[in-house]
Amino acid sequence: MTMKDKRLFEAAETDSVLEALYWLCSESESFQNPNLRSDYEQLCSILEQFPEEQSTRITDLIYHLCKEHEKVGFVVGVRVGNLISKELE
């Protein structure tokens, strides 16, 4: 393992290649989709109506749910891709 590889695993806070790959992809794609950015801005404007403590708690829960959902989809996609690759051999 190279020094660059070790830094990736440290940054991703994992020993799993799959989780490090997911982390790298999710970090490089943050808010590149204009629809996501627009939806996020709408959410922020709604949350401004709540006290800061509640708004932060709601945002944290939404973020966690979205990230976990995205991560599951990513892992399943990699596994399906692996199965397709095996079938093509």
C-alpha positions as CSV (number, residue, x, y, z in Angstrom):
1,M,0.0,0.0,0.0
2,T,1.4,3.4,-1.0
3,M,1.5,6.5,1.2
4,K,-1.3,8.0,-1.0
5,D,-3.4,4.9,-0.4
6,K,-2.9,5.2,3.4
7,R,-3.9,8.9,3.3
8,L,-7.2,7.9,1.5
9,F,-8.1,5.4,4.1
10,E,-7.2,7.8,6.9
11,A,-9.3,10.6,5.3
12,A,-12.2,8.2,4.8
13,E,-11.8,6.8,8.3
14,T,-12.1,3.2,7.2
15,D,-10.1,0.1,6.5
16,S,-12.5,-1.0,3.8
17,V,-11.6,-0.4,0.1
18,L,-15.3,-0.3,-0.8
19,E,-16.1,2.4,1.9
20,A,-13.0,4.4,0.9
21,L,-14.2,4.3,-2.7
22,Y,-17.6,5.4,-1.7
23,W,-16.2,8.2,0.4
24,L,-14.0,9.4,-2.4
25,C,-16.9,9.4,-4.9
26,S,-19.3,11.2,-2.5
27,E,-16.7,13.8,-1.6
28,S,-16.0,14.6,-5.3
29,E,-19.7,14.8,-6.3
30,S,-21.0,17.0,-3.5
31,F,-23.8,19.3,-4.8
32,Q,-22.8,19.0,-8.5
33,N,-26.4,18.4,-9.4
34,P,-28.3,21.7,-9.7
35,N,-31.6,20.0,-8.6
36,L,-30.0,18.9,-5.3
37,R,-28.6,22.4,-4.7
38,S,-32.0,23.9,-5.4
39,D,-33.8,21.5,-3.0
40,Y,-31.2,22.1,-0.4
41,E,-31.7,25.8,-0.6
42,Q,-35.5,25.3,-0.3
43,L,-34.9,23.1,2.8
44,C,-32.7,25.8,4.3
45,S,-35.3,28.5,3.8
46,I,-37.9,26.3,5.5
47,L,-35.6,25.5,8.4
48,E,-34.9,29.1,9.0
49,Q,-38.4,29.2,10.6
50,F,-37.3,26.9,13.4
51,P,-35.1,27.7,16.4
52,E,-31.4,27.0,15.6
53,E,-31.2,23.9,17.8
54,Q,-34.2,22.2,16.2
55,S,-33.0,23.2,12.7
56,T,-29.6,21.7,13.3
57,R,-31.1,18.5,14.7
58,I,-33.4,18.2,11.7
59,T,-30.6,18.9,9.2
60,D,-28.3,16.3,10.9
61,L,-31.1,13.6,10.7
62,I,-31.8,14.4,7.1
63,Y,-28.1,14.3,6.2
64,H,-27.6,11.0,8.0
65,L,-30.6,9.4,6.3
66,C,-29.6,10.6,2.9
67,K,-26.0,9.5,3.3
68,E,-26.9,6.1,4.5
69,H,-29.4,5.6,1.7
70,E,-26.8,6.8,-0.9
71,K,-24.2,4.5,0.6
72,V,-26.4,1.4,0.4
73,G,-27.2,2.2,-3.2
74,F,-23.5,2.7,-4.0
75,V,-22.5,-0.6,-2.4
76,V,-25.3,-2.5,-4.1
77,G,-24.3,-0.9,-7.4
78,V,-20.7,-2.1,-7.0
79,R,-21.9,-5.6,-6.1
80,V,-24.2,-5.8,-9.1
81,G,-21.4,-4.5,-11.3
82,N,-19.1,-7.2,-10.0
83,L,-21.8,-9.9,-10.8
84,I,-22.2,-8.5,-14.3
85,S,-18.5,-8.6,-14.8
86,K,-18.3,-12.2,-13.7
87,E,-21.2,-13.1,-16.1
88,L,-19.4,-11.5,-19.0
89,E,-16.3,-13.6,-18.5
